[in-house]
Amino acid sequence: MSRDASISLDWADGSYDFSLKWGELALLQEATDTGPYVIFQRLHSGAWRIQDLSNIIRLGLIGGGMTPTDALAKTRAYVENRPPLESLPFAVAILSAGLLGAPDEPLGEQEAPSLTDQ
């Protein structure tokens, strides 16, 4: 994950970039008729809908640079034609990156200073 809402995952038949930036989140909201954070809560509570999974992954692929046609084909083949629970961890990771991002580097000091280095 990175600060720009993108994440690279080994998914389906390869390694893909996913990104849910503002525009993709707005499309997700429109497609599911609910806000992204409500979907985020549904994913974590187990109250998700299958459309949540397919829309997150499809729009994440588009945001990651895939054409809409290719993203739809991948989603149909590897989400809609597979058991939903296979897609759940990917949808969680993609939406989490879109909503929360992640720091590129950890905050704070990684090691305590050494008295012998002075």
C-alpha positions in Angstrom: 0.0 0.0 0.0 1.1 3.6 -0.4 -0.1 7.0 0.5 -1.7 7.5 -2.9 -4.4 4.9 -2.3 -2.7 2.3 -4.5 -1.8 -1.3 -3.7 -0.2 -4.1 -5.8 -1.5 -7.6 -5.2 -0.9 -11.0 -6.6 -4.4 -11.7 -7.7 -6.1 -14.0 -10.2 -3.6 -14.8 -13.0 -0.9 -12.3 -12.2 0.2 -9.3 -10.2 -2.0 -6.2 -10.5 -2.1 -2.6 -9.4 -5.4 -1.5 -7.7 -6.3 2.1 -6.7 -9.5 3.6 -5.4 -9.0 7.3 -5.6 -11.7 9.9 -5.2 -13.3 9.2 -8.6 -13.3 5.5 -8.1 -14.7 5.8 -4.6 -17.5 8.0 -6.0 -18.3 5.4 -8.7 -18.3 2.7 -6.0 -20.7 4.8 -4.0 -23.0 5.2 -7.0 -22.8 1.5 -8.0 -23.6 0.2 -4.4 -25.9 3.1 -3.4 -24.0 3.5 -0.2 -20.9 5.2 1.1 -17.4 3.6 1.0 -17.0 3.6 4.7 -20.3 1.8 5.1 -19.0 -0.8 2.7 -15.8 -0.9 4.7 -17.8 -1.7 7.8 -19.8 -4.3 6.0 -16.7 -6.1 4.9 -15.3 -6.2 8.4 -18.6 -7.2 10.1 -19.5 -10.0 7.6 -22.6 -8.1 6.4 -21.1 -7.5 2.9 -22.9 -8.0 -0.4 -21.4 -9.8 -3.3 -21.7 -6.7 -5.4 -19.5 -5.0 -2.8 -16.7 -7.4 -3.7 -17.0 -7.2 -7.5 -17.3 -3.4 -7.6 -14.4 -2.8 -5.3 -12.1 -5.1 -7.3 -13.3 -3.9 -10.8 -13.0 -0.2 -9.9 -9.7 -0.8 -8.1 -8.3 -2.4 -11.4 -9.6 0.6 -13.4 -8.0 3.0 -10.9 -4.8 1.0 -11.1 -4.6 1.6 -14.8 -6.5 -1.2 -16.5 -9.1 -0.4 -19.2 -12.7 -0.7 -18.1 -13.3 -3.5 -20.6 -10.4 -5.6 -19.3 -11.3 -4.9 -15.7 -14.8 -6.1 -16.3 -13.6 -9.3 -18.0 -11.1 -10.0 -15.1 -13.8 -9.4 -12.5 -16.3 -11.7 -14.3 -13.7 -14.4 -14.6 -12.0 -14.2 -11.2 -14.7 -12.8 -8.9 -18.1 -13.5 -10.3 -17.2 -17.1 -11.4 -15.5 -18.0 -8.1 -16.7 -18.4 -4.5 -17.2 -15.0 -2.9 -14.9 -15.7 0.1 -11.9 -16.0 -2.2 -12.4 -12.3 -3.1 -13.1 -11.0 0.3 -9.5 -10.4 1.5 -8.6 -8.7 -1.8 -11.6 -6.4 -1.5 -10.7 -5.5 2.1 -7.1 -4.7 1.1 -8.1 -2.6 -1.9 -10.8 -0.6 -0.1 -8.5 -0.2 2.9 -5.8 1.3 0.7 -8.3 3.6 -0.9 -9.7 4.9 2.4 -6.7 4.8 4.7 -3.6 4.5 2.5 -0.5 3.4 4.4 2.7 5.2 5.1 5.6 4.4 2.8 7.9 4.4 5.7 7.3 3.8 9.4 7.2 6.7 11.7 9.8 7.2 14.5 13.2 5.9 15.0 13.9 2.3 13.9 16.8 1.7 16.3 17.8 3.2 19.5 20.9 5.4 19.2 24.2 3.7 20.1 26.5 5.3 22.6 29.5 3.8 20.8 28.7 5.6 17.5 29.7 9.0 18.8 
